[in-house]
Amino acid sequence: MAATGKVLVVVALFMLPIIANGDMCLGPQVTSQTYTTPEVIVSTETVFIVEFSVTCKNGLKNINLYAEFGGKTVPASKIGEPNKFQLSLTDEHKKLPSGTYQVRVFDEEGFAWLRKAQRSGENTENIKPLFTLDLSHPGVWSGPYLQSEFVAAMVAIFVWWSAYTAKSRLQL
């Protein structure tokens, strides 16, 4: 009986790494598309929307992913297909000038390590993400120096003034 117990322990110890790796995405291949806010006029914040799909070498499907961007963590929303995700990230226009930004994406285990480091006040840069996404942001256009409504109002006032002065001259 003792020999059977030892055999079971040896088999369990042998299978443990295989079972543990079953939930990890090994060698992720990522394809992504990024959309950013183009102008300041109609929005109060700069918005990044990233759609990406992940293919794991070990064929893992339906994984949960989390992103860290600028010290904030957000879950990645699953869309459509099993390994297709979307991230929505926002911040003030002044905090996100034009440039390239990195979004670190974590699986559940990496996210647990990230949260633990955040709670204890440790450096989170040492935690290795599953992969990173590079976001290229061209910056936001703040519009023309003069708004079109203001220009139209000034033209209307000028036309009225011109007509009024022309009428006054004719009456003299």
Buried (B, 14 or more C-beta within 10 A) or exposed (E): EEEEEEEEEEEEEEEEEEEEEEEBBEEBEBEBEBEBBEEBEEEEBBBBBBBBBBBBEEEBEEBEBBBBBEEEBBEBEBEEEEBBBBBEBBBEBEEBEEEEBEBBBBBEEBBEBBBEBBEEEEEBEEBEBBBEBEBEBEBBEEEEEEEEEEEEEEEEEEEEEEEEEEEEEEEE
